Amino acid sequence: MEYIKLGNSELNVSRLCLGCMSFGEPEEGQYQWTLSYDKSERIILKAYESGINFFDTSNNYSAGSSERFLGQALKNLDRSKLVITTKCYFNEGKLSPEAIHREVKGSLERLQMDYVDLLVLHRFDYDTPVEETLKALDEEVKMGHIRYYGASAMYGHQFAEYCYKARELGYQPFTTLQNHYNLIYREDERDLIPVAEQFGVSRTSFAPYAAGRLARKEYDNESTRFRLDSIEGTRYDKTAEADQKITSRVWEIAQKYGVSMSNICMAWQFAKGVAAPIIGVTKEKYLDDALNCFSVHLSEEDIRYLEELYVPHQINCNR
């Protein structure tokens, strides 16, 4: 396992982050495909035993049961060796001060932890002044409930507003940007990623395999998640014809190096400056495969070949 320091923080994390959206009690809508506690625990502990110390969940994943599953699975481990991320936004009040204080308290209770290492703003809140959100985050840091904070998918100017205002008010700078980024969705290269680079913010991209579309030669996906997830099942449909050509090239490069397509996806992420991509797995064999990604290093020619067929996509940051 490789490790990296996030932003200006003291967080030293594995370069693979285990996304915990797969874990939790099934519910109608997006989360009908999640794993039982026993299956979730096995994957979480195997990830830890394999060197992964970075875990990402959210207060809204499976109505909070993702946090409960993660906390229960990790409760007997040394907390100082773990880096736990959760999120706030898809809740009553979004990013209002009242909501942040309430949701952090709830997350800590579900996780059975005294603090989280990183609280991520899941989206930009159009209803709450930026300075009010930042003041609440600063209060949570001072109370010891969160150590650092980051942001997720939003427009570049919105993230810049958070970063500039935090600097202006003398608050802790943002540590991470968790954005949608992969070989068939690169729109954030236009403005959001440059903002992160400008402010020294580390990137922890989500959907590095594009919900599996980049991880198998056959573009059509018959997995349980693909069929049942109300968002991931249709996210890339409008550009399927163009995207399939990129998928074919990922397969070609995988054949060249004798590795899986998912390993090529991760090697590309690292080549593009991502600190720790977030991987979601539903089977232990997928975790085993992901752990092999550090064996591959793409050439500049490989990267150009993978990228040259990209076509612009509809911006996808406010769902």
Contacts in CASP RR format, 6 or more apart in sequence:
PFRMAT RR
TARGET T0000
AUTHOR 0000-0000-0000
METHOD contacts of the structure
MODEL  1
MEYIKLGNSELNVSRLCLGCMSFGEPEEGQYQWTLSYDKSERIILKAYES
GINFFDTSNNYSAGSSERFLGQALKNLDRSKLVITTKCYFNEGKLSPEAI
HREVKGSLERLQMDYVDLLVLHRFDYDTPVEETLKALDEEVKMGHIRYYG
ASAMYGHQFAEYCYKARELGYQPFTTLQNHYNLIYREDERDLIPVAEQFG
VSRTSFAPYAAGRLARKEYDNESTRFRLDSIEGTRYDKTAEADQKITSRV
WEIAQKYGVSMSNICMAWQFAKGVAAPIIGVTKEKYLDDALNCFSVHLSE
EDIRYLEELYVPHQINCNR
1 14 0 8 1.000
1 15 0 8 1.000
1 16 0 8 1.000
1 50 0 8 1.000
1 51 0 8 1.000
1 52 0 8 1.000
1 291 0 8 1.000
1 294 0 8 1.000
2 14 0 8 1.000
2 15 0 8 1.000
2 294 0 8 1.000
3 12 0 8 1.000
3 13 0 8 1.000
3 14 0 8 1.000
3 15 0 8 1.000
3 53 0 8 1.000
4 12 0 8 1.000
4 13 0 8 1.000
4 15 0 8 1.000
4 202 0 8 1.000
4 275 0 8 1.000
4 276 0 8 1.000
5 11 0 8 1.000
5 12 0 8 1.000
5 13 0 8 1.000
5 202 0 8 1.000
6 12 0 8 1.000
6 13 0 8 1.000
6 118 0 8 1.000
6 148 0 8 1.000
6 175 0 8 1.000
6 176 0 8 1.000
6 202 0 8 1.000
6 204 0 8 1.000
6 275 0 8 1.000
6 276 0 8 1.000
7 175 0 8 1.000
7 176 0 8 1.000
7 200 0 8 1.000
7 201 0 8 1.000
7 202 0 8 1.000
7 275 0 8 1.000
8 173 0 8 1.000
8 175 0 8 1.000
8 200 0 8 1.000
9 147 0 8 1.000
9 148 0 8 1.000
9 175 0 8 1.000
11 83 0 8 1.000
11 117 0 8 1.000
11 118 0 8 1.000
11 147 0 8 1.000
11 148 0 8 1.000
11 175 0 8 1.000
12 83 0 8 1.000
13 53 0 8 1.000
13 54 0 8 1.000
13 83 0 8 1.000
13 275 0 8 1.000
13 276 0 8 1.000
14 51 0 8 1.000
14 52 0 8 1.000
14 53 0 8 1.000
14 54 0 8 1.000
14 276 0 8 1.000
15 270 0 8 1.000
15 275 0 8 1.000
15 276 0 8 1.000
15 277 0 8 1.000
15 294 0 8 1.000
16 52 0 8 1.000
16 54 0 8 1.000
16 266 0 8 1.000
16 276 0 8 1.000
16 277 0 8 1.000
16 279 0 8 1.000
16 290 0 8 1.000
16 291 0 8 1.000
16 293 0 8 1.000
17 52 0 8 1.000
17 54 0 8 1.000
17 55 0 8 1.000
17 56 0 8 1.000
17 85 0 8 1.000
17 204 0 8 1.000
17 276 0 8 1.000
17 277 0 8 1.000
17 278 0 8 1.000
17 279 0 8 1.000
18 43 0 8 1.000
18 44 0 8 1.000
18 47 0 8 1.000
18 52 0 8 1.000
18 54 0 8 1.000
18 55 0 8 1.000
18 56 0 8 1.000
18 278 0 8 1.000
18 279 0 8 1.000
18 280 0 8 1.000
18 281 0 8 1.000
19 55 0 8 1.000
19 56 0 8 1.000
19 57 0 8 1.000
19 278 0 8 1.000
19 279 0 8 1.000
19 280 0 8 1.000
20 40 0 8 1.000
20 44 0 8 1.000
20 55 0 8 1.000
20 56 0 8 1.000
20 57 0 8 1.000
20 58 0 8 1.000
20 61 0 8 1.000
20 66 0 8 1.000
20 67 0 8 1.000
20 69 0 8 1.000
20 70 0 8 1.000
20 280 0 8 1.000
21 31 0 8 1.000
21 34 0 8 1.000
21 57 0 8 1.000
21 58 0 8 1.000
21 61 0 8 1.000
21 66 0 8 1.000
21 280 0 8 1.000
22 33 0 8 1.000
22 34 0 8 1.000
22 35 0 8 1.000
22 40 0 8 1.000
22 43 0 8 1.000
22 225 0 8 1.000
22 280 0 8 1.000
22 281 0 8 1.000
22 282 0 8 1.000
23 34 0 8 1.000
23 35 0 8 1.000
23 37 0 8 1.000
23 40 0 8 1.000
23 43 0 8 1.000
23 44 0 8 1.000
23 57 0 8 1.000
23 61 0 8 1.000
23 62 0 8 1.000
23 65 0 8 1.000
23 66 0 8 1.000
23 69 0 8 1.000
23 70 0 8 1.000
24 31 0 8 1.000
24 34 0 8 1.000
24 35 0 8 1.000
24 36 0 8 1.000
24 37 0 8 1.000
24 40 0 8 1.000
24 61 0 8 1.000
24 62 0 8 1.000
24 64 0 8 1.000
24 65 0 8 1.000
24 66 0 8 1.000
24 68 0 8 1.000
24 69 0 8 1.000
25 34 0 8 1.000
25 62 0 8 1.000
25 63 0 8 1.000
25 65 0 8 1.000
26 32 0 8 1.000
26 33 0 8 1.000
26 34 0 8 1.000
26 62 0 8 1.000
27 62 0 8 1.000
27 63 0 8 1.000
29 228 0 8 1.000
29 230 0 8 1.000
30 229 0 8 1.000
30 230 0 8 1.000
30 231 0 8 1.000
30 232 0 8 1.000
31 61 0 8 1.000
31 62 0 8 1.000
31 63 0 8 1.000
31 229 0 8 1.000
32 228 0 8 1.000
32 229 0 8 1.000
33 224 0 8 1.000
33 225 0 8 1.000
33 227 0 8 1.000
33 228 0 8 1.000
33 229 0 8 1.000
33 282 0 8 1.000
34 62 0 8 1.000
34 66 0 8 1.000
35 43 0 8 1.000
35 282 0 8 1.000
37 69 0 8 1.000
37 72 0 8 1.000
37 73 0 8 1.000
40 69 0 8 1.000
40 70 0 8 1.000
40 73 0 8 1.000
41 69 0 8 1.000
41 72 0 8 1.000
41 73 0 8 1.000
42 284 0 8 1.000
43 281 0 8 1.000
43 282 0 8 1.000
43 283 0 8 1.000
43 284 0 8 1.000
43 287 0 8 1.000
44 55 0 8 1.000
44 69 0 8 1.000
44 70 0 8 1.000
44 73 0 8 1.000
44 74 0 8 1.000
45 73 0 8 1.000
46 284 0 8 1.000
46 287 0 8 1.000
47 55 0 8 1.000
47 287 0 8 1.000
48 74 0 8 1.000
48 77 0 8 1.000
48 82 0 8 1.000
50 287 0 8 1.000
50 291 0 8 1.000
53 81 0 8 1.000
53 82 0 8 1.000
53 83 0 8 1.000
54 83 0 8 1.000
54 85 0 8 1.000
54 276 0 8 1.000
55 70 0 8 1.000
55 74 0 8 1.000
55 82 0 8 1.000
55 83 0 8 1.000
55 84 0 8 1.000
55 85 0 8 1.000
56 85 0 8 1.000
56 86 0 8 1.000
56 178 0 8 1.000
56 204 0 8 1.000
56 278 0 8 1.000
57 66 0 8 1.000
57 67 0 8 1.000
57 70 0 8 1.000
57 84 0 8 1.000
57 85 0 8 1.000
57 86 0 8 1.000
57 87 0 8 1.000
57 111 0 8 1.000
58 64 0 8 1.000
58 66 0 8 1.000
58 67 0 8 1.000
58 86 0 8 1.000
58 87 0 8 1.000
58 90 0 8 1.000
58 120 0 8 1.000
58 122 0 8 1.000
59 67 0 8 1.000
59 86 0 8 1.000
59 87 0 8 1.000
59 88 0 8 1.000
59 90 0 8 1.000
59 91 0 8 1.000
59 103 0 8 1.000
59 106 0 8 1.000
59 107 0 8 1.000
59 110 0 8 1.000
60 87 0 8 1.000
60 89 0 8 1.000
60 90 0 8 1.000
60 91 0 8 1.000
60 122 0 8 1.000
61 67 0 8 1.000
64 110 0 8 1.000
65 110 0 8 1.000
67 86 0 8 1.000
67 107 0 8 1.000
67 110 0 8 1.000
67 111 0 8 1.000
68 110 0 8 1.000
68 111 0 8 1.000
70 84 0 8 1.000
70 111 0 8 1.000
71 110 0 8 1.000
71 111 0 8 1.000
71 112 0 8 1.000
71 113 0 8 1.000
72 112 0 8 1.000
74 82 0 8 1.000
74 84 0 8 1.000
75 112 0 8 1.000
79 113 0 8 1.000
79 114 0 8 1.000
82 117 0 8 1.000
83 117 0 8 1.000
83 118 0 8 1.000
84 111 0 8 1.000
84 113 0 8 1.000
84 116 0 8 1.000
84 117 0 8 1.000
84 118 0 8 1.000
85 116 0 8 1.000
85 117 0 8 1.000
85 118 0 8 1.000
85 119 0 8 1.000
85 120 0 8 1.000
85 176 0 8 1.000
85 178 0 8 1.000
85 204 0 8 1.000
86 107 0 8 1.000
86 111 0 8 1.000
86 116 0 8 1.000
86 118 0 8 1.000
86 119 0 8 1.000
86 120 0 8 1.000
87 119 0 8 1.000
87 120 0 8 1.000
87 121 0 8 1.000
87 122 0 8 1.000
87 152 0 8 1.000
88 95 0 8 1.000
88 99 0 8 1.000
88 100 0 8 1.000
88 103 0 8 1.000
88 104 0 8 1.000
88 107 0 8 1.000
88 119 0 8 1.000
88 120 0 8 1.000
88 121 0 8 1.000
88 122 0 8 1.000
89 95 0 8 1.000
89 121 0 8 1.000
89 122 0 8 1.000
89 123 0 8 1.000
89 125 0 8 1.000
89 152 0 8 1.000
90 122 0 8 1.000
90 123 0 8 1.000
91 99 0 8 1.000
91 103 0 8 1.000
92 99 0 8 1.000
93 99 0 8 1.000
93 127 0 8 1.000
93 128 0 8 1.000
94 123 0 8 1.000
94 125 0 8 1.000
94 127 0 8 1.000
94 128 0 8 1.000
95 121 0 8 1.000
95 125 0 8 1.000
95 128 0 8 1.000
95 133 0 8 1.000
95 136 0 8 1.000
96 125 0 8 1.000
96 127 0 8 1.000
96 128 0 8 1.000
96 132 0 8 1.000
96 133 0 8 1.000
96 136 0 8 1.000
97 128 0 8 1.000
97 132 0 8 1.000
97 133 0 8 1.000
97 135 0 8 1.000
97 136 0 8 1.000
97 139 0 8 1.000
100 133 0 8 1.000
100 136 0 8 1.000
100 137 0 8 1.000
100 140 0 8 1.000
101 136 0 8 1.000
101 139 0 8 1.000
101 140 0 8 1.000
104 116 0 8 1.000
104 119 0 8 1.000
104 140 0 8 1.000
104 145 0 8 1.000
104 146 0 8 1.000
105 145 0 8 1.000
107 116 0 8 1.000
108 114 0 8 1.000
108 115 0 8 1.000
108 116 0 8 1.000
108 145 0 8 1.000
114 144 0 8 1.000
114 145 0 8 1.000
115 144 0 8 1.000
115 145 0 8 1.000
115 146 0 8 1.000
115 147 0 8 1.000
116 145 0 8 1.000
116 146 0 8 1.000
116 147 0 8 1.000
117 146 0 8 1.000
117 147 0 8 1.000
117 148 0 8 1.000
118 146 0 8 1.000
118 147 0 8 1.000
118 148 0 8 1.000
118 149 0 8 1.000
118 150 0 8 1.000
118 175 0 8 1.000
118 176 0 8 1.000
119 137 0 8 1.000
119 140 0 8 1.000
119 146 0 8 1.000
119 148 0 8 1.000
119 149 0 8 1.000
119 150 0 8 1.000
120 149 0 8 1.000
120 150 0 8 1.000
120 151 0 8 1.000
120 152 0 8 1.000
120 176 0 8 1.000
120 178 0 8 1.000
121 133 0 8 1.000
121 149 0 8 1.000
121 150 0 8 1.000
121 151 0 8 1.000
121 152 0 8 1.000
121 162 0 8 1.000
122 152 0 8 1.000
122 153 0 8 1.000
123 152 0 8 1.000
123 153 0 8 1.000
123 154 0 8 1.000
123 317 0 8 1.000
123 318 0 8 1.000
124 151 0 8 1.000
124 154 0 8 1.000
124 155 0 8 1.000
124 158 0 8 1.000
124 159 0 8 1.000
124 318 0 8 1.000
125 133 0 8 1.000
130 161 0 8 1.000
130 162 0 8 1.000
130 165 0 8 1.000
131 165 0 8 1.000
131 169 0 8 1.000
133 162 0 8 1.000
134 162 0 8 1.000
134 165 0 8 1.000
134 166 0 8 1.000
134 169 0 8 1.000
134 171 0 8 1.000
135 169 0 8 1.000
135 171 0 8 1.000
137 146 0 8 1.000
137 149 0 8 1.000
137 171 0 8 1.000
137 172 0 8 1.000
138 169 0 8 1.000
138 171 0 8 1.000
138 172 0 8 1.000
140 146 0 8 1.000
141 147 0 8 1.000
141 148 0 8 1.000
141 149 0 8 1.000
141 172 0 8 1.000
148 172 0 8 1.000
148 175 0 8 1.000
148 176 0 8 1.000
149 172 0 8 1.000
149 174 0 8 1.000
149 175 0 8 1.000
150 174 0 8 1.000
150 175 0 8 1.000
150 176 0 8 1.000
150 177 0 8 1.000
150 178 0 8 1.000
150 201 0 8 1.000
151 159 0 8 1.000
151 162 0 8 1.000
151 174 0 8 1.000
151 176 0 8 1.000
151 177 0 8 1.000
151 178 0 8 1.000
152 177 0 8 1.000
152 178 0 8 1.000
152 179 0 8 1.000
152 206 0 8 1.000
153 178 0 8 1.000
153 179 0 8 1.000
153 180 0 8 1.000
153 316 0 8 1.000
153 317 0 8 1.000
153 318 0 8 1.000
154 192 0 8 1.000
154 317 0 8 1.000
154 318 0 8 1.000
155 191 0 8 1.000
155 192 0 8 1.000
155 315 0 8 1.000
155 317 0 8 1.000
156 191 0 8 1.000
156 192 0 8 1.000
156 195 0 8 1.000
157 191 0 8 1.000
159 174 0 8 1.000
159 177 0 8 1.000
159 192 0 8 1.000
159 195 0 8 1.000
159 196 0 8 1.000
160 195 0 8 1.000
160 198 0 8 1.000
162 174 0 8 1.000
163 173 0 8 1.000
163 174 0 8 1.000
163 195 0 8 1.000
163 199 0 8 1.000
163 201 0 8 1.000
166 172 0 8 1.000
166 173 0 8 1.000
166 174 0 8 1.000
167 173 0 8 1.000
173 199 0 8 1.000
173 200 0 8 1.000
173 201 0 8 1.000
174 199 0 8 1.000
174 201 0 8 1.000
175 201 0 8 1.000
175 202 0 8 1.000
176 201 0 8 1.000
176 202 0 8 1.000
176 203 0 8 1.000
176 204 0 8 1.000
176 275 0 8 1.000
177 192 0 8 1.000
177 193 0 8 1.000
177 195 0 8 1.000
177 196 0 8 1.000
177 201 0 8 1.000
177 202 0 8 1.000
177 203 0 8 1.000
177 204 0 8 1.000
178 203 0 8 1.000
178 204 0 8 1.000
178 205 0 8 1.000
178 206 0 8 1.000
178 278 0 8 1.000
179 188 0 8 1.000
179 192 0 8 1.000
179 193 0 8 1.000
179 196 0 8 1.000
179 203 0 8 1.000
179 205 0 8 1.000
179 206 0 8 1.000
179 317 0 8 1.000
180 188 0 8 1.000
180 205 0 8 1.000
180 206 0 8 1.000
180 207 0 8 1.000
180 316 0 8 1.000
180 317 0 8 1.000
181 188 0 8 1.000
181 193 0 8 1.000
181 203 0 8 1.000
181 205 0 8 1.000
181 206 0 8 1.000
181 207 0 8 1.000
181 208 0 8 1.000
181 269 0 8 1.000
181 272 0 8 1.000
181 274 0 8 1.000
182 205 0 8 1.000
182 207 0 8 1.000
182 208 0 8 1.000
182 209 0 8 1.000
182 210 0 8 1.000
182 214 0 8 1.000
182 265 0 8 1.000
182 269 0 8 1.000
183 210 0 8 1.000
183 214 0 8 1.000
183 246 0 8 1.000
183 250 0 8 1.000
183 265 0 8 1.000
183 268 0 8 1.000
183 306 0 8 1.000
183 307 0 8 1.000
183 310 0 8 1.000
184 210 0 8 1.000
184 213 0 8 1.000
184 214 0 8 1.000
184 236 0 8 1.000
184 239 0 8 1.000
184 243 0 8 1.000
184 246 0 8 1.000
184 247 0 8 1.000
184 310 0 8 1.000
184 313 0 8 1.000
185 207 0 8 1.000
185 210 0 8 1.000
185 236 0 8 1.000
185 313 0 8 1.000
185 316 0 8 1.000
186 307 0 8 1.000
186 310 0 8 1.000
186 313 0 8 1.000
187 312 0 8 1.000
187 313 0 8 1.000
187 315 0 8 1.000
187 316 0 8 1.000
188 317 0 8 1.000
192 317 0 8 1.000
193 203 0 8 1.000
195 201 0 8 1.000
196 202 0 8 1.000
196 203 0 8 1.000
202 275 0 8 1.000
202 276 0 8 1.000
203 273 0 8 1.000
203 274 0 8 1.000
203 275 0 8 1.000
204 274 0 8 1.000
204 275 0 8 1.000
204 276 0 8 1.000
204 277 0 8 1.000
204 278 0 8 1.000
205 269 0 8 1.000
205 274 0 8 1.000
205 277 0 8 1.000
205 278 0 8 1.000
206 277 0 8 1.000
206 278 0 8 1.000
207 232 0 8 1.000
208 214 0 8 1.000
208 265 0 8 1.000
208 266 0 8 1.000
208 269 0 8 1.000
208 274 0 8 1.000
208 277 0 8 1.000
208 278 0 8 1.000
208 279 0 8 1.000
209 215 0 8 1.000
209 262 0 8 1.000
209 265 0 8 1.000
209 279 0 8 1.000
210 235 0 8 1.000
210 236 0 8 1.000
210 243 0 8 1.000
211 221 0 8 1.000
211 225 0 8 1.000
211 226 0 8 1.000
211 229 0 8 1.000
211 232 0 8 1.000
211 233 0 8 1.000
211 235 0 8 1.000
211 236 0 8 1.000
212 221 0 8 1.000
212 223 0 8 1.000
212 226 0 8 1.000
213 219 0 8 1.000
213 221 0 8 1.000
213 236 0 8 1.000
213 243 0 8 1.000
213 247 0 8 1.000
214 246 0 8 1.000
214 247 0 8 1.000
214 250 0 8 1.000
214 261 0 8 1.000
214 262 0 8 1.000
214 265 0 8 1.000
215 260 0 8 1.000
215 261 0 8 1.000
215 262 0 8 1.000
215 265 0 8 1.000
216 261 0 8 1.000
217 247 0 8 1.000
217 248 0 8 1.000
217 251 0 8 1.000
217 261 0 8 1.000
219 240 0 8 1.000
219 243 0 8 1.000
219 244 0 8 1.000
219 247 0 8 1.000
221 233 0 8 1.000
223 282 0 8 1.000
224 282 0 8 1.000
225 232 0 8 1.000
225 233 0 8 1.000
225 282 0 8 1.000
226 232 0 8 1.000
226 233 0 8 1.000
227 233 0 8 1.000
231 319 0 8 1.000
235 316 0 8 1.000
236 243 0 8 1.000
236 313 0 8 1.000
238 313 0 8 1.000
238 314 0 8 1.000
239 311 0 8 1.000
239 313 0 8 1.000
242 309 0 8 1.000
242 310 0 8 1.000
242 311 0 8 1.000
245 309 0 8 1.000
246 306 0 8 1.000
246 309 0 8 1.000
246 310 0 8 1.000
247 261 0 8 1.000
249 305 0 8 1.000
249 306 0 8 1.000
249 309 0 8 1.000
250 261 0 8 1.000
250 264 0 8 1.000
250 265 0 8 1.000
250 306 0 8 1.000
251 261 0 8 1.000
253 264 0 8 1.000
253 298 0 8 1.000
253 302 0 8 1.000
253 305 0 8 1.000
253 306 0 8 1.000
254 260 0 8 1.000
254 261 0 8 1.000
254 263 0 8 1.000
254 264 0 8 1.000
256 302 0 8 1.000
257 263 0 8 1.000
257 264 0 8 1.000
257 296 0 8 1.000
259 292 0 8 1.000
259 295 0 8 1.000
259 296 0 8 1.000
260 289 0 8 1.000
260 292 0 8 1.000
262 286 0 8 1.000
262 289 0 8 1.000
262 290 0 8 1.000
262 293 0 8 1.000
263 289 0 8 1.000
263 290 0 8 1.000
263 292 0 8 1.000
263 293 0 8 1.000
263 295 0 8 1.000
263 296 0 8 1.000
264 296 0 8 1.000
264 298 0 8 1.000
264 306 0 8 1.000
266 277 0 8 1.000
266 279 0 8 1.000
266 290 0 8 1.000
266 293 0 8 1.000
266 296 0 8 1.000
267 293 0 8 1.000
267 296 0 8 1.000
267 297 0 8 1.000
267 298 0 8 1.000
268 298 0 8 1.000
268 303 0 8 1.000
268 306 0 8 1.000
269 277 0 8 1.000
270 277 0 8 1.000
270 293 0 8 1.000
271 297 0 8 1.000
271 298 0 8 1.000
271 303 0 8 1.000
279 286 0 8 1.000
279 287 0 8 1.000
279 290 0 8 1.000
280 286 0 8 1.000
281 287 0 8 1.000
281 290 0 8 1.000
298 306 0 8 1.000
END
